[in-house]
Amino acid sequence: MNQPATHAPIGTIGWTERTGGVLTVRARISLARPLLRSHGRIIVGRLAMATRTHSGRRNSVEPDALVPPDSLLARDAEAAAQDLLTPALLNHSRRAYAWGAAIAALDDVEFDHELLYVAAMFHDTGLLSPVPNVDFTVRSAAVVRDFTDSHDVPEVQREVVTNAIAMHHTPGLGVEFDAEAFLLSAGAAVDVFGLGSDQVPDAVREAVVQDYPRVGFKREFSRLFRAEAKQAPHGRAWYLHRFALSDVTIRLAPFHG
């Protein structure tokens, strides 16, 4: 992950800041296969949930695994997010952390709870202020850099957080791209598209939504994502909106609201 920005993989903070998040034709083609795999997983998962054969009926996660870290940095990150986000996006950020932590528990993924939580709190802050031809994660990363700088977070940890934010909506992101980036991406995908929701234990799924209500999240996020896709044509939001039919996929996610 410490490659020079000019050679940074698609979605990394180096790539995103260098390109503004614009996907070349080659990049769009390279993302097609993971995007199709994700769609396949969503369809299979929804069918499994409909027939009550999904693995979430058998899986279990200890409730303590989902509890946010109780540190000054984590508490301040949440306080800052409360000032920057709408109630729907704030609860989405909380759920994204919880889903990511649940997936980590199920897959035995080791990660830094504090850094994942900070990344989750700030990952969508840039979505509320679209800028022409600039991916919203560039703005989210700038916000979290200011926050982590003010808290004297070491540079290596700052890069983990900014990279997780930059990469979280890249199709096909795996754990080999850093645990925190993978878990933020996976957690956000559960909440937005329902991707992987069939693996989350039923009790966990119900408890997380009860603790952090969705308060009209689908409608608000769809509107913001469409605005981002329009402002940043050929970016990842545009790609998901056009080729992943994001409005439809969001609407069909197995959550109310």
C-alpha positions in Angstrom: 0.0 0.0 0.0 3.0 2.3 0.2 3.4 2.5 -3.6 4.0 5.8 -5.3 0.8 7.7 -6.1 1.5 7.4 -9.8 1.3 3.6 -9.6 -1.4 3.3 -6.9 -4.1 0.8 -7.5 -7.6 1.9 -8.3 -9.4 3.3 -5.3 -6.4 4.0 -3.1 -6.0 7.4 -1.6 -3.0 8.0 -3.9 -5.0 7.1 -7.0 -8.1 9.0 -5.9 -6.3 12.2 -5.2 -4.2 12.0 -8.4 -7.1 11.2 -10.7 -10.0 12.9 -8.9 -11.5 9.4 -8.9 -12.1 9.3 -12.7 -12.1 5.8 -14.1 -10.4 5.2 -17.5 -12.0 2.8 -19.9 -9.4 0.1 -18.9 -10.3 0.7 -15.2 -14.0 0.3 -15.9 -13.4 -2.9 -17.7 -11.2 -4.2 -14.8 -14.0 -3.5 -12.3 -16.7 -5.3 -14.3 -15.9 -8.8 -13.1 -15.9 -8.0 -9.4 -19.1 -5.9 -9.9 -20.8 -8.9 -11.5 -19.6 -11.2 -8.7 -21.0 -8.8 -6.2 -24.4 -8.8 -8.0 -24.4 -12.5 -8.0 -23.7 -12.6 -4.3 -26.6 -10.2 -3.7 -29.0 -12.3 -5.7 -27.9 -15.6 -4.1 -28.0 -14.0 -0.6 -31.5 -12.7 -1.1 -32.7 -16.0 -2.3 -31.2 -17.8 0.6 -32.8 -15.3 3.0 -36.1 -15.7 1.3 -35.9 -19.5 1.7 -34.4 -19.3 5.2 -31.4 -21.2 4.1 -28.9 -18.3 4.7 -25.8 -18.8 6.8 -26.9 -16.0 9.1 -29.4 -18.4 10.7 -26.5 -20.6 11.9 -23.8 -18.0 12.5 -23.2 -16.2 15.8 -21.2 -13.2 16.9 -20.5 -12.2 20.5 -22.2 -8.9 21.2 -19.0 -7.4 22.6 -17.4 -7.7 19.2 -19.8 -5.0 17.9 -19.2 -2.4 20.7 -17.5 0.7 19.4 -14.0 1.4 20.9 -14.2 3.5 24.1 -11.3 5.8 23.5 -10.9 9.6 23.4 -10.1 9.4 19.6 -13.2 7.3 18.9 -15.5 9.5 21.1 -14.2 12.7 19.5 -14.6 11.1 16.0 -18.3 10.4 16.7 -18.8 13.9 18.1 -17.3 15.4 15.0 -19.4 13.2 12.8 -22.6 14.3 14.6 -21.8 17.9 13.6 -21.0 17.0 9.9 -23.6 14.3 9.0 -27.4 14.0 8.8 -29.0 11.6 11.3 -29.5 9.1 8.5 -25.8 9.2 7.5 -24.6 9.2 11.1 -26.5 6.0 11.9 -25.3 4.5 8.6 -21.7 5.2 9.7 -22.4 3.5 13.0 -24.0 0.5 11.3 -21.1 0.3 8.8 -18.7 -0.2 11.7 -21.0 -2.8 13.3 -21.4 -4.8 10.1 -17.7 -4.6 9.5 -16.9 -5.8 13.0 -19.4 -8.7 12.6 -17.8 -9.8 9.4 -14.4 -9.6 11.0 -15.6 -11.9 13.8 -17.1 -14.3 11.3 -14.0 -14.4 9.1 -11.4 -14.2 11.8 -10.0 -10.9 10.5 -7.7 -9.0 12.8 -8.1 -5.2 12.6 -7.6 -2.0 14.5 -11.0 -1.2 16.1 -10.2 2.4 16.7 -9.0 3.1 13.2 -11.9 1.3 11.6 -14.3 3.3 13.8 -12.7 6.6 12.8 -12.8 5.7 9.1 -16.5 4.7 9.5 -17.4 8.0 11.1 -15.9 10.1 8.4 -16.3 7.9 5.2 -19.3 9.7 3.9 -18.7 13.3 5.1 -17.7 14.4 1.6 -21.0 13.0 0.1 -23.0 16.0 1.4 -21.0 18.5 -0.6 -20.4 17.3 -4.2 -17.8 19.0 -6.3 -17.6 18.7 -10.1 -15.2 16.0 -11.3 -13.8 15.1 -7.8 -14.7 11.9 -6.0 -16.4 12.5 -2.7 -13.9 10.4 -0.8 -11.2 13.0 -1.6 -13.2 15.4 0.5 -13.9 12.8 3.2 -10.2 12.1 3.4 -9.4 15.8 3.7 -11.8 16.1 6.6 -10.4 13.1 8.5 -6.8 14.3 7.9 -7.7 17.5 9.7 -9.3 15.6 12.5 -6.4 13.1 12.9 -3.8 15.9 12.7 -5.6 17.7 15.5 -5.3 14.5 17.6 -1.7 13.8 16.8 -2.4 10.5 15.2 0.8 9.0 13.7 1.2 9.3 9.9 1.0 5.5 9.3 -2.3 5.3 11.1 -3.6 8.4 9.3 -2.9 6.7 6.0 -4.7 3.6 7.1 -7.8 5.6 7.7 -7.6 7.8 4.6 -7.0 4.7 2.4 -9.9 2.9 3.9 -12.2 5.8 3.2 -10.9 6.2 -0.4 -11.2 2.5 -1.2 -14.5 1.7 0.5 -16.7 1.9 -2.6 -14.4 0.1 -5.0 -16.0 -3.1 -6.3 -14.2 -6.3 -5.3 -12.1 -5.0 -2.5 -10.5 -7.9 -0.5 -8.9 -8.2 2.8 -5.4 -8.2 1.2 -5.9 -4.4 0.6 -5.7 -3.8 4.4 -8.2 -5.2 6.9 -9.7 -1.7 7.8 -10.3 -0.9 4.1 -11.9 -4.3 3.5 -14.1 -4.1 6.6 -15.3 -0.6 5.9 -16.1 -1.5 2.4 -17.9 -4.7 3.4 -19.7 -3.0 6.3 -20.9 -0.2 4.0 -22.0 -2.7 1.3 -24.1 -4.6 3.8 -25.9 -1.4 4.8 -26.3 0.1 1.4 -26.8 -2.8 -1.0 -27.4 -5.8 1.3 -24.2 -7.4 0.0 -23.2 -10.1 2.6 -26.2 -9.4 4.8 -27.2 -13.1 4.5 -24.0 -14.0 6.4 -24.7 -11.7 9.3 -26.4 -13.5 12.2 -30.2 -12.7 12.3 -30.0 -11.5 15.9 -27.1 -9.2 15.1 -28.9 -7.8 12.0 -32.0 -7.0 14.1 -30.0 -5.6 17.1 -27.9 -3.3 15.0 -30.9 -1.7 13.2 -32.7 -1.4 16.4 -29.7 0.4 18.0 -29.1 2.6 15.0 -32.4 3.2 13.2 -32.3 3.7 9.5 -34.5 6.9 9.6 -35.2 7.0 5.8 -31.6 6.1 4.9 -32.4 4.4 1.5 -34.1 7.5 0.1 -31.5 9.9 1.4 -28.5 7.9 0.3 -30.0 7.3 -3.2 -30.5 11.0 -3.7 -27.0 11.8 -2.5 -25.4 9.0 -4.6 -27.3 10.2 -7.7 -26.0 13.8 -7.1 -22.4 12.4 -6.7 -22.7 10.4 -9.9 -23.9 13.5 -11.8 -21.2 15.8 -10.4 -18.4 13.3 -10.9 -19.1 11.5 -14.3 -16.9 8.5 -14.9 -16.2 8.2 -11.1 -17.0 5.2 -9.0 -20.4 6.5 -7.9 -21.3 7.1 -11.6 -20.1 3.6 -12.4 -22.1 2.0 -9.7 -25.2 4.1 -10.5 -25.0 3.2 -14.2 -23.8 -0.4 -14.3 -24.8 -1.6 -10.8 -28.3 0.1 -11.0 -27.6 1.5 -7.6 -31.1 3.0 -7.1 -32.7 -0.4 -7.6 -30.1 -2.3 -5.6 -30.5 0.1 -2.7 -34.2 -0.2 -2.8 -34.1 -4.0 -2.7 -31.6 -4.2 0.2 -33.2 -6.4 3.0 -33.8 -3.5 5.4 -36.8 -1.2 5.9 -36.1 2.5 5.5 
